[in-house]
Amino acid sequence: MQKLSRGIGLLTLFALGALLAITAELSYGGWIQLPLLALLWWQMSKHQDLHLKNQFLLGLAFGVGYFVIGLWWIYISLHDVGGMNMLLSAAAVLMLSSYMACFFSLATLSLKWFKTSKLTGLMLAASWVLLEFLRGIIFTGFPWMGFAETQVNGPFAPVAPILGGLACTFLVVWISWEIFRLKNTSVFSGICIVLTITLSQLASVFTFTHPTSEPLTVRLIQGNFEQSLKFNPQAMQEQFAFYTNAITNQAADLIITPETAYPWPQSNLPAGLLHSIQQFSTATSSTVLVGLIGEVAQTTGVQYSNRALGFSPDLPQYQYDKSHLVPFGEFVPPGFRWFVDAFHVPLSDFARGKLDQAPLSIARPQQEIVNAAITICYEDVFGGELAARLRSSTQPVNLLINMTNLAWFGKSQAPEQQLRLSQLRSLETGLPALRATNTGITAVLGSKGEILAQLPQFTQDTLSAKIQAYSGLTPYVIWGNMPILTLSGLLLIFGLLRQKRI
């Protein structure tokens, strides 16, 4: 009977995790997140008498349900695009989800370690934040599907420019715990909930960045080319022609293509292609940023890179090489060559760009220069890294640009998930953002993460818009994650010391 009850508990927590991942895609997912997590704590509390190992399994069941639903689109890249065996592809998604779930599960063990009291929710939130931070750095990190990105549509979004996404995560976990505890400590928990949400909403009145210079005219090109065509020589020629024509079709202050719009080594591109773009840039005073495969000289020979190449009328050619590479897609972790060989698409160990690369300078006649920080693909998942780049930049950054290609993931929720991550980055930095993507979602974001304009997914089109550059640094850019990590660490130390005295 006990085993049956435990089995039902595991299935319930798996389903609850799956439901939480589904609601993350809703317009008010950040608000719905709170009562659903309260249900999680209620379910976990029903099994507090279990052994530590069984308690871990309960947390694992929740995490696996959450990540399998949230990350199932990786199956598309492995099986549908990469041609990997169906069972191996499904197993890879399950293994990654299980690994991600371990961080959630370890955080829930704090419910076992700290005796139930009015401070338990704070200890749980502190544990969750520290393990989320580790999830973002271990094995190069993969902090996708964190609770913070859902808060773009939730009550704690205004906290992001002050203390960052991890602080939003802290508040989500703590307040959801207090919702669960309302029945037992109605006055204390009620005050915590109302006061915290109210103060978080009031934080939106603070602005740390301000408009600078005249708005820029921008053109973001969405090619909508299937990923499988990127390895077909004839299809690549058609892709080259489309992007070159789309770039030179009309002038703008800034024109951006997606990541690897020209999926071929820079030196092997058709003769005169890049020169024609440079000529157009000079003749029309347009700054053009294109995605292609770069080449980096190494002692062992030439190594490829995922590159953004910029052309400006009166400035040297700009170059940004992607720094935070995707495991298995852009570099092969030791011992996993067999896994990459299971793909039927050409992949490579890319060269890693430096962390301190300069921003793109956008020059306009009789206007001050606007500088833009570039991220490629999932680099915009790492808010701490972007904040560090802006903080240490020798030139003030006024705009964020993300170039990406999500054709690998077909018709899934991956584009919406990355859009929310870009919105969170704009919130944290107080800067507007431009997203140029192959299949979507190509969009223009305001300095508070709001969507100003976007293209429909899976359409071949160009998004023309105006965007206002901003100047200044938010507290999060200045301090990074240090304040919330310090607070979380001190809370856990206090909790451990308190446990020893009990």
N, C-alpha and C positions, 0 to 999 in steps of 0.2 A: 504493500500500500504506500509505503514511504517512497519507493522508487517510482510508482505511478504518479504521485504528487510532484516529485522532482521533475519527471518528464513533462508533465503538463506545465510546470513552471518554466521550463526551458523553451517550450513551444510558445508560451504566452509572451515571454520576453523577446524571442525572435520576431514574433509578429508585431510587437510594440516598436522594436527597432525599425522594421520595415515601414510601419506606418509613419514614424517620425521622419524617415527619409523621403517618403512621398509628400508629406505636408510641407517639407522644405521648399517644394516647387510652387506652392500656392502664394497668392498675393500678400496674405497676412500670415505667412508661415512662421515668422518670428514671434508672433503672439501665440499662435497655436502650439508652438514648441514648448511653452511653459507648462500648460496643464498636462501635456503628454509626458513630459519628463517627471512631473509630479506623480503620474501613474507608475512610472518606472520605479521611483523611490518607494512607492507603496508596495509594489510587487517584491522589490528587494527586501523590504523590511519584514515581509511575511516569512522570509527564509533566513533570518539573522542567526538562527540557532544552528545552521549548517556548518560543517567543517570549512576551513578556509579554501580548500581546493574546490569544493562544491559551490561556494560563494563566487569564486573566480569563474567557474563554468557558467553560472547564471549571467554574470556581466558579459561574458564572451558571447553567449547566445544573443543578447541584445545587440552587441556591436556587430556581429556577423550579419544579423538581419538588416541593420542600418547600412552597412557598407556594401553588401551584395546588391541591394536595391540602388544605392547611390552610385556604385561604380560598375554596374553591369555592362556599360558601354565599352569597357575595355575588351570584352568578348568580341565586339564588332571589329576592333582593330586587329585582334589576334586571328580570328577565324574568317570573317567576311573579307577583310582587306589583306591580311597577312597570309591567309591560306593555311593556318595552323590547324591541326587536328581538332575536331569539335570537343572531344573529351579533355584533351590537354588544355584547350582554351578555357573551358569551364573550370577546370581544376586550378588554372592560374588565377582566375578571378576569385575563386573561393579561398585560395591560399593568401592572396593579397588582402582580402577582406578579413580573414582570420588574424593576420598580422596586425592590421589596423585596429581590429577589435581588442587586441591584447592591451592596448593603451587605455581604452575605455574601461576594460575589466579591472586593470590594476587600480584605476582611480576609484572604482566602486568599492574596492577593499577597504577604503578609509572608513566606510560605514561599519566595518568589523573591528577596525583598530581603535576607533575613537568611540567611547561610550556616548549613547544618545543624550544630547543636551541642547541648549539653545545655541551652542557654538558648532554643532555637528555640521550644519549646512556650510559654514565658512570653511571648515576643514575639507569637506568634500569638494567645494569649489576650488580651493587652493591646490588640492591633489590633481584635480582635472586640468587646471591651467599648466602646472609643471609638466604633466605627462603630454599635454597637447604641444607644449614647447619642444619636448624631446621628440615627439612624432614628426616635427618639422625639421629636425636636424640629423637624426640617426639615419645612416645609409643614404645620405644627401637629402633626406626628408621628403615627406609626402603629406602635407597638412590639408589635403583636399577634404571637403565635406566636414569641416569644423562647424561648430554651432554658431560662430561669429558671422559667417557669411549669410546665414539665414536672417540675422538681425538687421540686415539691410532693409528688410520689411518688418522690423520688430521694434520694441520699445527702447532698446539700448543702443541704437545706431548713433545717437548724438555723443556717446561716450568715446567712439572710435578716434576722433581727432585729438582727444586729450590723452587717452591711455592705450589706444589700439584695440585690435580685434580680440586679443587674449583677455582684456578687461571685460569686453562684451561677453565672452565665454564665461568668465568668473560670475558675472551678474546673472546670466541665464541659469547656471547650475544652482547658485545660492537661492535665487528667488523661487525657482521651481521647487526646491526643497522646502522653503517656507510655505508655499502653497500646499504641499503635502502635509505640513505640520499644523495647518490652520485649525484642524479639529482639536488638537491637543493644547496648542498655545495660541489661541485665536487672537489675543490682544497683541502679544509680542510679534507674531508672524504677520498679522494684519498691518501693523505699523511699518514693519520692514518692507513689505510689499508695496504699500501705497507710497511711502516716502522715497524708496529707491526708484520706482518708476517715474514719480513726479520730478525728482531731481534730475534724472536722466533726460527727461523730455525738456526740462528747463535749460539743460546744457546746450540745446540747439540755438539759443540766442547768442552764444559766443561765436565769433568769427576770428580766425587767426591768419587768414590770407585775404588779399584784396585784389581787385582787378588792376591790371597794368597794361599799358599800350592799347592800341586799337584792336578790335576783334580780327581774327584771321579768317580768311576764306579757305575752306578745306575741301578736298575731294578724296573719299575713301573708296577704293575699287574692290568689289567683291566678284571674283571670277567664277566661282561655283564650278570648279573642275573636280571630277571624281578622283579620289586618291590613286586608284589603279591606273589612271591615265598618265600619272606623273612618270611612269616607267616605260611609256610607249613613245618611241622617238617621233612618230608623226604627230601624235597628240601633243607632245611637248612643243613642237614647232608652232602648232595652232595656239597653244597657250602663250608662247613668246609673243606672237603677233597680236593676240588680244590685249595683253597688258601694255605692250608698247603703244598700240593705237589708243587705248583708253587713257594712258598717261598724257600723250601729246594731243589729245582731242580738244582739251580746253585748259587754259591757264588757271592757277589758283595760288594762293600764298603757300599752301602745303598740299602735296599729293602723296598718298600712301598706298602701297600695294600690301597684300598679306605676306606672311612668312613664306619663304621659298616660292614666291610667285614665279621666279625663274629657277626651276629645280635642276640646275646644272652648274658645274664648277665655273667660277667667274671667268677664268682665262679661256674656256672652251665655248663661251656663248657666241652666237652668230656675229660675224664681223660687223662692226659698226653699231651694234645694238646699244651698248652703253654710251657710245659717243653721241648717238642721236638724242638720247635722253639728256645728256649734258648740254647739247646745243639748244634743246627746247628750254631747259632750265635757264640758260643764259639769256635767250631771246625774250622770254616771257616773265623774267624775274620770279619764277616759281621754284620753290624748294621741293625736291622729289626724293622720296625714301622708298627704296625697293628691297624686297627680300630675295636672296639668292644663296648659293653655296659658295662660301669664301674659301680661300686657300691660304694656309699659314705655314711659313717655312720653319721646319724643325731640324734638329741635328740628324734625325733619321730619315729626312725627306719632307715632302709636302703633306700636310694633314688638312682635311676639310674642316670647315666651320659653318655654323648656322648664322648667316650674316645679314645685317641691314646696311645697305649702302646708300649714302645720301649725296645729292647733288644740289648745290646752292649757287646762285649767279656770281657772287663775289667772294666766296669762301672756298677753302680747300675741300676736296672730296672727303666726305665723312664716312666713318666705318665703325660699326658696332658688332662685335662677335658675342654670341650668346654665352653667358657665364654659367648659369645653373642648368646643366644638361639633364635630359630625361634618361633614366636608367633603361637599358635595353633598346631604346630608340636612338639615342645619340652617343651613348657609351655602353660598353659591355662590362658589367661587374665581374670581378674575378670568379672563375668557376662556372659562369653561365653562358659560355659561348654556344653550347649545345642548344640552349633555349632560343637564342637569336637565330641559329642556323635553321630552326624549325619554321621561320618565316620564309615566304617565297617572294620577298621584296628586298632590293639592295639597301642595306643599312651600313653604317660606318661608325667607327670611333671618332667622334668629332673633337677638334681642338677646343679647349675651354678658354673663353675670353676672360680678361681681367675684371676684377670686381669694381675697379675705380675708373671705368671708361667715361670719357667726357660726354655730356649731353649733346644732342643735335642742335645746332644754332640755325635759326630761321631768320634770314635777313630779308627786309622789305625796304623799298625806297622810302626815304625820309621817315622811317619808323625805327624805334629801338629794337635790338635783337631779342627774339624770344627763344628760350632754351627748352628743349623737351627731353625728358628721360625716356629711354627706349627699354622696353621689355619684349622678349620674344617668347611666344607660346606660354608655358605655364610658369614663367618667371614671375608673373604677377600674383602667383599664389603666396609668395614669400614676402609678407609685409615688412618684417624686420630688416630683410636685406635691402628692400627698396628704400626704407627710411634711412638706413645707414648710407646708402649712395647719395641721397639728397642732402643729408647732414654734412657729408664730407666733400661734396662737390665744390670746386673752386669757382664755378659759375652758378648763379641763382637759377633754379629750375622753375619753369612757369607752366608746364604742361606735361602730361603723361601720354605715351604712345605705346599701345600693345599691338604687335603684329602676330597673327596666329593662323593656324590651319587645322581645323577640327574635322576635316573630311575623313580622317581616320576613324571617326566615331559615329558616322552615319546619322540617321534620324533618331537621336537620343536626347537626354536631358543635359548632356555635357556642355553644349553651348550656353544654356541658361545658367548652369552652375558657374562657368567661367565669367559670364557677364556679371553675376553677383560678386564674384571675387574682385573684378575690376571696379565695381561700385564701392566695395569696401576699401580698396586702395585709394580711391578718390576721397572718400570720407576721412581716412587716416591722414592723408597728406594735405587735404584742403585744395587739391588741384583738379582741374578738369582733365578729361581723358578722351583719347581717340582710339577706337578699336577697329583695325582693318583686318578682316578675316576672309578666308576663301569661300566657305559655305555659310557663314553666319556664326554669331550675330555681330554684324558690323554696326557700330553705334557711336554716338557722341554723348559723353557724360559731363554733367556739370560738376562744380567744385564740391558739392555735397552728395555726389553719387547719383543724382537724378538723371534719368534717361531723357535727353533732349531731342534725339532723333535716332532712328535705326532703320535698317533694311530688313525685309522679310528674309527668312532663311531659304537656302537652296534656290536663289534667284541670281542671275547674272546682271549686276547693276552697279551704279556708282552713287554714293551718298554725298551730295553737295550740301554744305552747311557753313555756318559761321560759328566760331568758338572764341570765347573771351579768355585770354591768358590771365593767370593769377600770380601774385608774388607773395612771399612770406613763408614762414615755417610754423607748422602746428606743434603743440607740445609733444605729440607722439613722435614726430620727426626728430625733435631735439633730444628727447629722452629714450626713444625706442621702447623696448619691452622691459627695461630695467625696473621701473616702478612697480608694475604688476607682478613681476617675478620675485622682487624683493618682498613685497607684501605677502605673497603666497608662501614663500619660504619662511618668513617670520611667523605666520599663522601656524604652519605645520610644526615648527620648533616649539611654539607655545603649547600646541595641542599635545605634543609628545611629553613635554615637561609636566603638563597638567595630568596626563595619564599616570605618570610615575607617582604623583602625590596621592592619587585616589586609591 
